[in-house]
Amino acid sequence: MTRDEIKKLGDYRSPALPFPAGSFLWKVLKEKNMDFGHETCVDVILAGGESTRMRMGRHSKMGCTLEEEPAIIRDIKAGRAAGMKQLIVIGAYAEEIVKSIDQDPAYPAPPVRAGAREGEGFVYQHERLGTAHAAFQAARFLEAQGYLGHIMVRPGDMANVKPATLRELRQRFDQESCDMMVVVGYKKKFPAFGRVLYRKDGSVYASIESWDIIKMRLLRKIREGIEKEGKSHQDIINMIHQEFEAASLDKSKIKIILAGIVESLEKGASLGEIASSIETRSLNSLVRESDGTQTSLTPEEVEERCDKVNSSLYIFKAEPFYQAIKEITNDNAQNQYYLTDIIEIFNRLGYKVHGVLIKDDREMDGFNTPAMLERMRRDLDSEDFKKFEPGGLL
């Protein structure tokens, strides 16, 4: 795709905004059209989430502090130190996030025009439908500008990543012959992270979310419980809750993960019909092998093949990224648009994906709960963590 072809996709127009014309956020998102055309790598930070599990009321977790700095400020500082300007995806609590950046003492006083400071731009995610949906807002903004450099994408709650790691990721990507690079860590450290599957040549061909693995296992147990063990409706419901408890999973996800099935059980629908509605293909993951063939893997086979997990820190060449992100669907356990699916799509489109191992897995930690935030704070206080200065990749 040429620069002219990208421009033909249409002039970028900010989506309809739920803010009064002339308001602070309206000005930030309508009047500020930062031009990233001269950048070699844009740093996209995903900061639009609802922060529901943090139980902070009507506040964003991006304001949570680590070493007395808000997470979003740590993100920006790390990216700036790695030589990048930021494009920040905002959504829930957008005004709070933008103002916290404006008011941070680490930066000079903002210019008169709201949000016009050199260094970061903002795009708005009206609906929060997953990480790929968030990244797409940034992609369409950059694509409409005709931007053809590299694009780094990272979650805003990954606030302990060190500048040296981001800098080295950029350098590796410049040196290696690939179209996308994903930072990975070891599964034993973060068992809930998505599984990354490698080929023998070292390239990455899939990333499978842990929730999808859980769903496959549960569907198999439900079908076997009905067809082979003669379990009742209540037996199956109890089994589902026991599985979630044993794995310390959020029970509020049950009806999302098992859409339709739990409702059918609670209404006393035919067990035979429930079992037959669970298709065999939904019990396995379909992955594309190095020779182009597709293999169906059980959850156990996925785990056997995988000892590394996806950090959700990526870097892409712009044109393949623009193409691939448009093909992501929400056909998964949580009905969300996962950015992790882009690995399989890159492979299917003939692009090359490399994985790079981070030196210290603790840099790829993120927080969705107060307990996870406290874990990250303890890491920062740890002498062992400080020994890994300045950070980097293996």
N, C-alpha and C positions, 0 to 999 in steps of 0.2 A: 504494500500500500504506500503510495507516494504522499508527499506533503499536500499536494493539490487535491488528491483523492480524499484525504482526511478533512480538508477544509470544506469539501463539497457535502460533508455530512450535515452541514447546517450551522448557522450562527448559534453560539451558545446562548441560551436564555435560562436564567435561574428559574427553577420550578415555582409554581404558585406558592407564596409564602403566607403562613398564618399569622402575620404581623401587620399592624397598621402601617400604611404608607407614611414614610418620614420618621418612623420609630428607629431606635438604635440599631436593632438587628436588620431591619429593612435596609438601612443605609449600608451596613457592613456587607450584606449579601447582594444588594442591587448596585451599589455605587462602586464597590471595590472589586475591580477585575484585574487582579495581579497578573502580570505577564511573566510566565516562567520560560519564555522562549529562549533565553540566553543561558539557562541552567543546563548542566550535564546530568544532574540527578535530582529529582524532586522527592522530598521526604513526606509521604502521606501518612498522617496519624489518624487513626479511627477513634473518635472520641464522642460519638453520638448516642451511646447506649443509655438505657433506662436506669441502670444501677439498682435494680429492684432488690437483689439479694443482699445488698449492703445495708438495707433498712435505714436509709439516711433521710427519709422524708422526701421533700422536694429539692434535693440537692444532688449534684453529680459526684460520682466517685473520683472524677478527675481533680477535684479539690482536696482529696485526701493527701496528707503529707507523709513524706519519707525524708528523714533528715531535715525536717522543718520546711520542706519545699513541696508545693502541690505537685501531684503526679504530672499534670500537663506541662508545668514549667520544667520539670526534669526531662520530659520527653523533648521539648523544644531545645533545651540546652545541649542535650546529647547530640541531637541532629545538627545543630549549628556547629558544634565542636568538630563534627565529622564533615563539615564543609557543605551543608545542604540548607536550602530554604524549605519551609514547611507549608504544606497544604493540609489544613485540618478539617476533617469531616465532623460537623457538629449536628446535633439533633435535639435530644432531650436536654433541657437545661442549657440551651445554646447561649443565652445571654450571660448566664453566670460564668460560663467557660471563657467567653470572649473578654468579659470585663476582668476576670482574674488574670488574664494575660496582660491586658492593658495596665493594670494596677500593680503588677509585680515590680518591686524595686530593682530587680536585676536589669530592667530595661529602661531606656530614657522615656520621658513623658511622651505620650502618644500625640501625633499631630492633631490639628483641629478637626479634620474629617475623621469621623469614627471609623476605627478599624483599618486606617490607611497606612499603618506603620510598615516600613520596609522589612521584609523577612518572612512573613507568613501570610497566607491567604486562607479563606474559609469557603467551604461549600456546605449546603444544608441537606440533611437526610430527613425528609418529612416523615416517612414511615420507617420503623426500625424492623427490617426483615432479614437481618443477618449480616455477616461480615462482608460477603460478596456484594450485597446490596449497598452497603456503605462505601466500599471501594469503587463501585460503579459510579457513584456520584462524582468522585474525584476523576475517574477515567473519562467521563463525558466532558468534564470541564477542560481537562488537559488536551483531549482529542480535538475538541472544537478550536483550541488555540493552535493546532498543528504541531504540538509538542512531540518531538521524536527522540528525546534522550532516554535516560533510564528512570525507572520509577521504583522507589522503595516503599513498601507498605508494611505498617506495623500497628499492633493494638496499643491504645493509649494507656492501658493498665500495665504494660510491660515496662515499668518505670525504673527498673534497676539495670537495664542494659547500659553498657558503658560506651562512651564515644569511640574508643579504640575498636570495639567490636563492629560498630556501624561503619567506621572508616575502612576496616579490613574487609568487610563484606563488599563494599564498593570496589576496592582494589582487586579482590579475587574475581569479581564479576567482569571487570575490565580485562583481566588476564585470561580467563577461561573461555573456551568456545562453547557457550550455551546461551539460551534465550531466557532462562529463568533460574534463579538460585533460591533455595530455601534453607534456612538455618534449622538444624536438628539437634536434639539432645537424647539422652538415654531414657528408655521407657521405665526403668526401675525407679528413676527420680520422680517422674510425672506420669503415673499410670493412667490418668484420666485424659491425657492429651491424645490427639489423633495419631494413628499408626502410619509410619512412612515405610513404603516398600521399595527396596533397591533391586536393580538388575545386577547381574554379575559384572557388567562393565562399570558399575558405580553410579550410573544414572538413576534418577528416581522416577517411578512410573505410577505411583498412586499414594494417596493419603486417605485413610479411612477413619472417620470420626468414631470415638469410643462409644457414643450414643447409638450409632448404627450397629456396632458389634453387639451392644447390649440388647438392642431390639431383635436382632437375628436370633440370639440365644433364647430370649423370652418367647418369641413366636414358635420356635421349635419345641420348647417345653410345654407351651399351651397345646399345640397340636398333638404331641405325644401323650400329654395328660388326658386328653379327650379320647383319642383313638386307641391307645394301648393300655391306659391305666384306669379308664372309666371314671375319671374325676367328675364331681358335680360342679355346677356353676360357682358355688361358694368356695369349693376346693381350689378352683382355678384362680378366683379373686384373691384368696388367702395366699396362694403360691406367688402371685405377682407382687403382693405387698412384702412378702418375706424376702423375695429376691432383691427388691429395692433396699430393704433394711440391711440385708447382709452386705450389700455393696456400698452402704452409706450414700445412697442416691436420693435426690430430691423427689419426694413423692408427688409433688405438684406436677411433675412431668409425665406421670403415668398415662393420663388420657391424651397427652400429645404424642407420646411415643407409640402408644397402642391405640391410635385413633380408630374409633368405631367398635373395637373388640370389647373394651371394658364396658361401654354402654350396652352392648348386646348381651354381655354376661349379666349385668345388673337388671336388665329387662326380662331375663329368662328366655332369650331367643334359643332356637334349636342349636344344641352343641355340635351336631353334625354339620350344620350350615356354617357355624363359626369355624370349625376345623377346615372345612373345604374352602373357606374364603382366604385361608392362609396359603398363598401360592408358594410352590417350592422355590421359585427364583428369589423370593423375599427372605429366604433362610440363608443365603450366601452372598458374597461380594463378587462382582464380575470385574476382573482386572485384565488389562491388556499386557501381554508378555512382550519380551524384546523382539520376537519374530513377528509381532503383529497379531498373533492369535489371542483369543480371549479365554481366560480360565476362571472357573467358578470356585471360589474358596470359602470354606466354612469359617466361622469365627475362630475356631481352634487353629486352622491352617494359617489364617492371617497372623495370629499371635506367634505361631512357630516361625514364620518368615520374618518377623519384625522384632528388633530390639531397640529401635529408635523412634522418636516421636517428633511431630511437627511443632515448632515454636510459634508459628504464625508470623514470623518475620521473613519477608520476601523481598527480592529485587527482580525487576523485569526489564526487558527491552520493551519500549512503549508500544510498538505496532502489534506484536503478538499479544500483548496484554489487552489492548483494545479489542482485538478480535475474539480472544478466548473468554473474556469476562461476560460477553453478551450471550454465551452459550450455557452458563450455569443455570441450573434449575433448582427447585426446592423439593425434589423427590427424595426425601430422606426422613429420618426418625423425627426430627423436630419441625419439619416443614419450613426450614430456613434456607436462605441462600448462603451456602458455605463457601468461603474463599478457598478452602482446602481442595475443593473439587477442581480447581483450575489446573492442578498438577496432571490429572488424568486427561483433561481437555487439551493441554499443551502437547501431551504425548500423542493424542489422537490426531491433532492437526500437524504433526510432524516436527514439532519444536523440541529442543533438547532441554532437560531439566537436571540440574546438579544439586546435590545436597552437601552442605558443609557443617561440620560438627563444631559446636561452641565449646570453648575451653571449660567454662564453668556453667553448668546447667542452671544455676540459681539466677543467672542474668535473664533467662527466658521465662521466669515466673511472672504471673499476673494475679490480680485479685478480683474476685467476685463476691467475697464474703469478708466480714471483719477478721475472721481467723486467718484467712489467706493474707490479708494486709499485714497482720501482726507477724506472720512468718517472714514476709519480705523485710519488715523492719528489723527483725532479729538477724537476718542475713547481713544487712548493712552494718550491724554492730559487731559482726563476727570477725575476729582476727583472721580466720581461715579465708573468708571471702575477700578481705582486703589484700591478702597475699596474691590474689589473682590479678592485681593491678598490672598493666592497665586494661586487661580484658583481651578479647580477640578470639580467633578461631583456630582450630587444630588443622 
